[in-house]
Amino acid sequence: MSFLLAAGQLVSAAEKPNILLVLVDDMGWGDLNINVPATCADGTVRPPEISTPSLAQMAQQGVQLRRHYTAAPVCAPARASLFGGTHQGHSEVIRNNSFDAALENSHTLASVLREAGYATALIGKWGIGGGMESGGTPTTAAAWPTRRGFDYFFGYNNHLAGHRHYAKEESNADPETGMNAVWDGDKLITPDLDTCYSTDLYTARGKKWITDHVQSQPDKPFFLALTLIAPHARLAIPSAPYPAGGGLKGGVQWLGQPGKMINTATGAWDSYIHPQYRDNAEWKEYAAKRFGGGAQGAITSAQRHATMITRVDEAMGDLMQLLKDLNIDKNTFVVFTSDNGPHNEPGAVWGFKDHPAPAQNPAFFRSYGPMDGIKRDLWEGGLRVPCLVYAPGYIKQNYNSDFPSQFHDWMATFADLAGMPKPMRCDGVSLLPTLQGNDAAQKDGVVYSEYNFGGGMTQYQDYAENKRGRARGEQQAIVFRAEDGRYLKAIRTNIKSANDDFEVYDVAADSHETTNIADQFPGIQEKLKAAVLHTRRAYDYTRDPKAGRRNNSCGGFRHYDMTLVPANDPGATQPGLVMRRVSATCPWVPEFDTLPSAAQATTATVADPAAEQLPAGSITEYKGYINVPNDGNHWHFYLTLSEVPGTKAYIKLHNFQLVDADFNYTPGSTVNESAAINTDEAIAEKTGKKGIPLKAGKHAITITVVQGPTAPGSFKLEWNRGPAGGRQTPVTAVPAAAYSH
C-alpha cells in the first residue's frame, strides 16, 4: 500500500488547495508599481509608474517575496529549473541558451501534483519540449507537456513561436508546421485564431479550463500553470480594451468559434494603447529630461510596454474574480512571478506596416528597480523577479518577506501543500513558514545560479559605475548566511578559472551591488569556492542528433567543471553511517526530513549499509562521510538495487546529485553517476565516461532507499577512480572502512 506522505500530517483531498501558478515573461522587479524606487542611483526622481492595481491588491491580501530569484536570467533554463525543481547546477539538459531542448524525464511540478491527486494543465508557453528551436509537435517533441505530468496542454511548445503575440497575424516561426503553432491538446488551431492577443487568449482558455474542471470534478484539486508571454519579445499590444467585470460573466471569455475564439478578437491587431499612456504630459517631460533627442522613441516603447504590463494586471484581476465567482478563492493558492529580469530587445519579429517594433527600453520605468542588471545578468536586476502569493487561510496577509528564495522552492512548497514529501532530487525547501509570516522558522534553502553569455552589460545611466559595460561571460552566484545572520550574495563574472575570486555584497543594504565586502570575511574565498563545488556538478551526456535541437544547446561547459571537489573537514569521526528508517512507501525517493514520521524513525549506526537487509515497504536513509582514498578527475559510482517492484534510491555527495536511481529506474539494474538515465536526448552508450572530480578525503554522503512493498532487499554500491597511470582502475565494492560519521 502506498501512503501519501506530508511534512507533518496526512492531507485529505478536501484539504488540498487548488494551485494556480502564473508565470509571465521578462517582467522586471520594477515593473510592479509597488516596487518603483523613490530615488535612484543617479539622483533623479522616481520614474513613471505602470498601472498594476490588481497585483497591488494581491500583495495587500497576500505575501510579497521581495527577494525571490529566478534560476537563470533567461527563459528556457529558468523554466526548466522551475518545472523540474532543480537549480541550474543540477539541470541535466537545459542550461545557458539551450532553447527548446527537452526537459529531462524526471519529476516535475505537474507529475508530483498529479501523483498527489491533482488535475494538471499547462496553458501558455512551454519552450522546453524538445525539437528544433522552431519546431516540435505532439509526436516529435520528447518533452511534450503531457509527457511531463500535465493532463492537458494548450499553447506554444515552440520557443520562437512564443515570441508571437498574434499567432495568426505575425510572421511564421515554425517551418515544421508552416505557422506559429498553437496547440489545443494534439490539435493545431492557429488557423482559427484571428486577432487573438496572447494574454487574452491564454487567460480566456485558463478561465474556461478552471471553470470546466470545478463544475465537473469539484472534489478534485487542480494545478494550472498559466504561462503568459507578455511583456516578452516584440512590444505587441492588444486589439481592443479589456472587457469589464471579470470572472464568470465578465472579462475575457472563451467562445471557441473559429475566427472568434475569444471575445476580444475584434478591431485591428496590435493597435490598442491603454488610455493612461496615450498622451501623457508627465511622460513627455520625464522623457525629455532623461533621454533628450531620443525621447519620442523612448515614449513609443514605453507606451507599448506599459500597455502589455497593465494587460497582464487586468488578466490577474479577471482570474481572481473568477476564483471568487466559483467560490474557490479561499481554497486556491495563487503564485504570480516572472521568468527573469526585464529585456531590452526588439524581439524576433520586426515591424509590419503600421505595426512598429521598437526595442524595449528598461531604463524608462527602471524595470530593474533599485538594482543593476537585466535579462542575461546574474546581478540583482537580472535575477530578482516580482513574486506575489495569494492564499487566504494558508498564508499571512499584507506581508513582505526578504527571505531569499528561488524557483526550485516551488516544487517543495507545492508538495508540502499537497501533503507529500518533496523528492530528494528537488533542490528546494518549502516556503510555507515564510508565507505564514514566520521567517524565523523558515529552513534555509539554496539560492544558486550559473549562466554563460557573451558581451557586456548595457550602460544605463542609473547603473553603478562597476556595472556599466561590464563583461558577462561565465557568471556564477550563490547566497550564503553570514555569522551575524545576514544573507549575503557572492558573485563572479567573466570567469576564466576556478581560482577566480568572488565579490560579496549585502544586497539588502546595497541593492546596486556597489561595495564589495569580501575583504571583511577572512578565508571567505576558499569557503565560497568549496561551497559552489559542493552545490553543483558537471554532467556527462551526449545528445542524439536524431532528437533534433539546436547544436549550440549542447554542453554547458564551465571553467570549474573539472576542478577537484574538496573534501570536508569533520574532525574526529566514528566508523559507519547513521541510519534512519520508517515503515512507509512513496512514489519517489523523498527527502527524509519531510516524511511525517521522520521524528519517530528507527535509528542506528550501520557499519556497512550494503550488508544490511532493507525491510519490505521501508524508507531508509544513511548519512555520514565516505572516504575517497585518492585524488581523481573521474571517480565513478555504480548503484544496484534489489529486483523488487517499487524499489528506488538517490545518493547525494555533499549537496549535489551523485546517483539518481529514482524516476524511470528499473529495479535490479545498475546505474552510475551519469545524467543519461533521465535525458531523452542522450546516447546512453556514450555517457558515463567523465565521472566526478574528487579530492582525497572525507566527503559528506546521503543514501536514501525506498524498498518496494512486496519483499525485503539490499543494495550494492561500487566505485572506481577512472584512468590512472594509463590504465582503467578496477570497479570494486565500496568497503565498510570507507564510511564514517
N, C-alpha and C positions, 0 to 999 in steps of 0.2 A: 504494500500500500504506500502511495506517495503522499506525504504530508506537504501542504503549502505552508511554508515557514515564514514568520515575520521576525523583525527585530524587536522581540519582547512580547509579542502576542500573536495569536491566530486571528486573522481578519476574515469575516464572512463577506460574501458577495455584496450584501446590502450595505456594508460599512466601507466598501472600497469606493473612493471618489472617481468620477469621470476625470480624465486628464485631457486638457486642450493645450497643446504646445504651438505657439505662433512664432515662427521664425521669419524675420524679414532679412533683406539682402542689402548690405552696405549702409545701414543706418548708423550714423555716428552717435557717440555718447552725448554730444552736444546738440544733436538734432531734436532731442526730447526737451521741450521748453522748460521743464522744471530743473534741467541741468545747465541752463545757459549761465555762463560765468558773469559775475557783476563787473569785474575788471579783468584785463588780460596782460600778458607778459610785456607787451609793448606800451602799456599805459593807456590805451584807448578805451573808450566807453564800451559797454556791452553791445554785442551785435544785435540785429533784429531777431525776434523770436518767430518760430514756426508754430502755428496753432495746433496744439495736441491736447485738447480738453479731455477727451475720453481716456487717454493714457494718464493724464494728471489725476483724474478721478480714480483710476485703477490703482495708482500709487497711494492715494489718500485712504483707500479702502483695503489696502494690502501692504505689501512689503516691496521696497526698492532695494535691490542688491547693488550697491553703488561701487562695488569693486568686483564685478563679475567679469571673467576673462573668457574670450573665445579660445579655442585650442590652437588656432593658427590665423594669421592675418589675411587669409584669402579663402575663397568659397569652399572648394572641394575638400581639402584636408580638415577644415573646421567642421564640415558636415559629417565627414567620416568619423571624427572623434566624438561628435555629439551623438550620432546614432549608434556607434559602436561601443561607446562607454570607455574609451581609452584615450590618453593624451597622445600627442604626436610622437613621443618617444617610443610608443608601442603600436603605432599604426603600421600594419604589416604591408600595406599596398599604397595607400593614398597619402602622399607626402608632397611638400613643395607645391608644384603646379600640375599635379597629375590629374587633370580634369577627366572625368568620365571613365577612369579606371574603376574596376569592380570592388566595391566594399567587400572585405573578406567575409567568408561564410562562417560567421560565428554569432554569438549573442548580440542582439540589437535591442534598442528600446522597445521595438514592436514585438519581437519574439519573447522577451521577458514578460511583457504585459499580457500577451496572448496566452502564455503558459499560466498566468495568474487569473485567467478567465475573462479577459477584456476582448471586446471587438476592436479591431485596429484598422486605421485608414491613414493614407498619406494623400494629401491634396495640395498640389502646387509643384514646385521644382524639386527634382531628385538630384540628377547630375553625378551620381556615384554608382551608376548601374552597370557600367561596362559597355564596351563598344568604342568606336572612334569618337573623337571629340564632337563630331557632328553625326551622330547615329545612335543605334541601339533600339531594338524592338522587343516585344514580349518573348520572342523566340531566340533573339541573338544576344541579348544583354544578360550576362551571367548573374548580375546582382539586381535584377528587376525587383521593385519593391515587394511584390508578392512572394519573392524568393528570400526575402529578408524579414519576414514576420508580419507583413501587412496583409490584411484580408482584402483590402480594396485600394486601388491606386487611380487617381485622376490627375493628369498634369503632364509636365515636361520631364522626360527621362534625360533628354539631350541637354548638356550644359550650354552649348551655344544657342540652341533654340530658346533656352531660358533667358537669353538677353532680349527677347522679343516680347514687348508688352501687348502687341496685337498680333496674334499668331497668324491670322489670315492675311492681314494687310501688309505686314512688314516682309522684308526680303527673306528668302528661304535660307535656312541654316542647316538643312538636313538632306543631303543628296540621296540618302538611303530610302527616304520616303517621298522626296520631292516636295516637302513642305515643312513648316515649323510644326513638328508633330506634337499635338496634344492628344493624350490617350485617355479614354474612359474604359478602364479595365484593359482589355486587349483590342478595343475598337479605336481606330484613328478618326477623330471627329473634327479636325481642323477645318475641313470644307464647310462645316455648319456654323463656324464661329465668326460671323460677320460682326465687326465693330465691338468685339468683346475685349474690354480692357482687363489686363491680367489681375489686378487687385480685386476688381468687381467679380470677375469670372470665378476665381478660386474661393472668394468669400461666399458667393452665392451657392456654389457647389458644396462648400463646407457646411453652410446652414442647412441645405437640403439633406445632406448625409446625417447630420446630428438629429434633425427632426424625424427623419425616417427611422433612425435607429431607436430613438427614445419611444416613439409610438409603437414600434413593432417588438422591441425587446426591452421594456422598461426596467427589468430586473438585472440586465447585463451591463456592467460598466463599459465605457468606451474610452479609447485613446485615439485622438485625432491630431496628427501633425499637419498643421496648415502652414505651408512654406511659401510665403509670398515673395515675388521677385523685385518689388519696389523697395528702395529707390535705386536699384542697380542699373548699370548699363546706360543705354540711351535715355535721355530725360524725356520719356514719352508721358503724355498727360491724358486724362480721361476724355471722353467724348460728350459728357453731359454731367450736370450736378449730381451729387449723391442723393438718392431718394430719401425723403424724410421718414421719421418714425423708427425704423429699425425693428429687429425681431421677427416674429412670425408673419406679420402682415405688412411691415414697412421695410425700409432699407432696400438693399439689393435682393433680388429674388431670382431663383432658378425657374425658367419657363420650359426649357428642354425642347424648344421648337427650332429646327434647322433654320438659320438666318435670324433667329430671335431667341437665342439660348438664354439670355438674361434680360432683365427689364431695363438695363442701361445701354443696351445695344442700339442706341439711337444717335442721331447727329453725325457730325464729321469726326472721323477718328483723329486722335491727337490734336484736340482743338480747345479744350476747356481749361482755362486758368482760374483757380479759385478767386472769388471776388476780392478777398483781402489783399491779394498780391498783384492785382492788375495795374493799378496806377497809384502806387503808394509813395506819397511825398517824402515820408521819413526815409524810405529805402533809397530814394534818389539822392537825398542829402548825404546819407551814410556812404553810399557807393562812390559819390564824387570825392569825398574826403579820403576814402580808403583805397580806391582803385583808379582815380584820376581819369585818364583818357580811356581806360577800359571799363568805365562804369556801366555803360549800356549793356555790354556783353555780360558783365557780372550779374546785372539785374535780370537779363533774359534767362540765364542759367538758374538763378535763384528762384524766379517765379515758377519754373518747371519743377525744380527740386522740392520746393515748399509745397506745391500742389500735390506731388506724389506722397510726401510725408503726411500731409493732412488727410489725404485719401485713405491711407493706412489707418490713421486715427479714427476716421469715420467708420471704417470697417470694424475696428475693435469695439466701438460703441454699439454697432449693429449686432455683433456677436454677443456682447454682454447682455443686451436687451433680449436676445433670443434665449439665453440661459434663464432669464427671469420669466419669460413667457412660457417656457416649458417646465417651470418650477424645479429647475435643477441647478440654479445658481448657488445654492447652499451646499451642493454636493458635487461641485466641479472645481478642479484645481487647474487654474489658468496660468501659464507662463508665457511672457512676451519677451523676446530678445532678438538680437541681430547676429549675423554670422561673422562679422568682423567690423573694423572701423570704416570710416567714410572713404569713398573713392574719388578720384579726380580724372575720370575717363569719359570720353565721348560715347563709349560703348561700342558694340560690334556692328551697329547699324548706323550708317551715315544718313544725313538728311534727305528726305524726298522733297519735291516741290511743295512749298508751304508748310513743311514739317521740319524745322531746324533741329539739328542735333548738336548743340553746344556741349563742350566738356563741362562736367560738374566741377564747381569751384568750392571746395570745403571751407575755404577761408572766409566766404561771405557770412555764413552763420556761425563760423568757428565750430563746424560739425564735430571736431575732435575735442571740444570742450576746453577746460583749463589744462590741457595736456599737449604734448607734441606727438606727431605721428599720425599716419593714415593707413589705409589698406596697404599691406605688404611690409609694414614696420612692426617690430616687436616692442617698440616704445609704447607708452600707455595709450596714446590716441589710436593706435592700430589694433591693440589687443583688448582694451577695456570696452565693453559694449553695454548699451542700456539693457536693463533686466528688471522686469516687474512681475510680481506674483500676486494673484488674487485667489483667495480660497477661504471664504468666511467659514468659521467654525474649525478650521485647520491651522490657521496662522494668525499672527498678530496684525492688527490694523494700523495703518498710518505709521509704519516703522521703517526706518532706514538703517541698513547694516553695511558696515565697511569690512566685514569679514571677507577675506579673499576666497573666491570660489571659481570653478572653471567648468566648461561644458560637460566633461565626463562625470561630474557630480550628479547630473540629472538621472542617469541610469540608477545610481544608488538611491537617490531620493524617490524616484517613481517606484522602485522595487519596495522600498520601505512603506510607501503609501498603499501599495497593493498587497501588503502582508507577505512579502517574500524576502529571503536573504539576498544580498547582492552577489552576483557572480564574482568569483575570485579574480577573474580576468579584468574586471572593471577597476579602473584606477580611482574612481570617485568615492566620496563619502556622502551619506545622507545629510541634506541641509535642513532637515526639519527642526532641529534645535534652534538654528539661526532664524528660520522663518517664523518660529513661535516666539521670537524675541529673546532668546536665551543664548547669546553668543558665548557666554562663559561655559556652557555645556557642550558647545559645538566641537566635534572632533576635528583636528587639523587635517586638511586634505593636501593633495599635491597640486600645485599650480606650476606647470612646466610647459614650455613651448620651444620648438626649434623649427627653423624655416630658412630657405635659401632663395634669394632673388637678387639679381644684379642691379647695377646702377646706384644712384644716390637718392637721398631724401629730397623732397621738394623744399624750396627755400621760402617758406611763408614768413611774413614779417613778424608774426607773433610767436614764432618758434624761438626757443632759447638758442644762443649762439653755438652751443655744442651739437646742435642738430642740423643746422642749415647746410644742405648739400652733403651730409654725412653718408659715407658708403654703407650699403646694406650688406650684400654678400651673405655668407652663413651667419645666422643670428640664433642666439640661444638665451633663454631667460628662465629663471626659477625664483619662486618666492620662498623665503625662509623666515623662521621666527627667531628674533634676537633674544638674548637673555632677559632684556627688560620688557619683553612681551610684544614689541613692535614687529609687524610683518613687513619685512624689507624685500626689495626686489633686486636680484643680481642679473646683469645683462652683459653680453659681449656681442659685438657685431664685426662683420668682415673677418671672421675667424680664419686664421691660416694655420693654426697649430693647437693641439690640445693643451699646450702650455700658455696660451693667451690668457691674460688676466680678465677678471670680471670687474665691471663697475657696480657699485652698490648704491641704491637710492632709497630714501624714505619717502615713498610716493604719497603717503598720507599728508606729509608736511611740505613736500616738494613735488607737486604733480607734474611740473615741466621737466623733472629729472635733470636738474642743472648742477647739483652739488654731489659729487661722488664722495661717499663717506667710507669707502672700503678701508682707508688707512686707519679708521677708528677701531678696526677689529683685527688685532694681530693674529696671523695664521689663517685668516679667512680664505685666502686664495686656495690653499691646499684643501680646506674643507669643502669649498664650493666645487672644485674640480672633481673631488671624490663624490660629492653629492649627486652631480649630474650623471656620472658614470654608474652610480648605484640606482638611478631612477629610470634610465632608458637603455635601449640596446640597439645594435645594428642587426639587420635581418639579411638572410641569405636566401634569395629565391630568384628564379629565372622565369620571366614571363613568356608564355606561349604566344608566338606571333599570330597563331590562328585565332586567338581570343579577340584580336582586333582592338587596339587602342593606340594612342599617340606614342611614338617611340620615345619622346622626351619625358614620358611619365614614369620611366623605369628608375629604379635606384633609390635616390635619397641619400647619396653618399655624404658623409660628414668627415671633417679632418680629424675628429676624435673617435671615429668608429673602431679603429683597431688599437686604441690605447688600452693597455692592460688595466682591468678593473681592480682598484686597490682592495686589499683585504681589510677586515675590521680589526680593531684592537680591543678585544673584550676583556683583556686581563686574564686572570686565572679562570679556567673552566673545568667542568666535570665531564666525565665520559657520558656519551649517549645524548639523545634528543628528548625534549619534553613532549609528552603525548597528551592530547585531549581527545575524548571520544563521546559521541552521543548516539543513541539509537534513533535513527531517522533516515529518510531518503530525501532527495532533492533533484529537480530536473537538471541541475548543473552543479558544478563544484562551487560551493559557497564560500564566501569569506566567513571563517568560523565564528568570529565575534558577532556576526549579525544573525546567528542562529538563536531561536528563542530560548533554547535550553543550554546555551553555552556556559552560563554561570554554574549549572549543575552537572557539567561534564565530568566523566571519569578521567582522572589524571594519573600519570605515572612517568617515570623515566625509563626510556627504552634504549637498550644498548645498540641494537641493530634493527631498525624498522623493517627491513626486508625479511627478517626472520620471524616477524610477527604474523599471526593469523588474524585477519580482519573479519569481525563478525558480520554475518549477513544483515543487510539493512542498517549499516552504520556509516557515520561520517567521522573520520579520524584526521587529526592534524598533528604533524610532527614539526617541532620548531627548535632551532638552535643554530649550530655552525657546522660547516663542512670544511675540512682542512684540505686545501689544494696543495699537493706536495711540490709542484714546480711551476715556475713561470711558463706561460704558454699562450701563443696567439690563437690557437684553435682547439680549445677544450670542448669536447663533445660529451653529451649526456644522453643516455638511452633508457627509456622507461617502458616496462612491460607489465601489464596488469592481468589479473586472472580473467579467464574467458567466462565471465558471469554477466548476463544482460544487466544493463544499468550501471555497470562499474565505470568509473572515470576518475581522473586526477588532474591536479595542476600543481606545478612547482614554481616557486619564486626564489630567485637568488637576490639577496638584498631586497630591492623593491621593483625588480624587473622580471618579466616573464622568462623562465628558463625552459620549461617543457609544458606544452599545452596538450593534455590528453582528455579534454573535456568535450566541446562541441564537435560532432562528427567522429568521435573516437570509436573504434571497433574493439571491444574487449578482447584481450588475448593478443593483440598486435603490439608491435614495438614502435614507439615514436621517439624522435630526437628533438634537439633544440631548434631545428629549422622551423621557419614560419609556413612551410609549404602545406601543412595539414589543412589550413583554412583558406588558402588562396585558390580561387577558381582559375586564375590566370598563371599558375605556376606549373613548371615542368618538374614533376616530383623527382625523377631520376637525376636531375641536375642540381638538386638542392642539398642542403645539409653538409656542404663542404667547408664553409667558413668557420663555424664554431664560435666559441665565446673567448675573448682575450682576458685572461685572468692572471693576477699576481699570485704568487705562492702565499699561503696563509689561510686564516680562518675567515670564511665568508658566510654571512647570515643566510640561512635557508629555511623555507617553509614548504612542507609537503602536505597536501590535503588530498585524501582519497575518499570517494563515495563508493562504498561497496554495495553491489547490487543486492536486491532483497531476497533472491532465491537461494543463495549459497554463500558460505564464507570464502575468503580468498587471501591473496597476498600480492606483493609486487616485487619487481626486481629493478634496481637502479644500477646502471653501469656507466663507465666513463673511459675516455682516453684523451691523451694530450694532443692528438693530431701529429703531424710530421715532426720528427726530431732527429737531427743528425742524418737527414736524407732518407729516413725510414719512417713508415707509419707505425705508431706505437700501438700495442695490442689493446683490445677492449677487455676490461676486467670489471668485476663487481666492485662497487664502492665498499671498502672494508668498514667494519664496525668501528675500527680505531679512528676513522676519519671524522666521526660525529662527536660533537661536544655541546655543552650548553652552559 
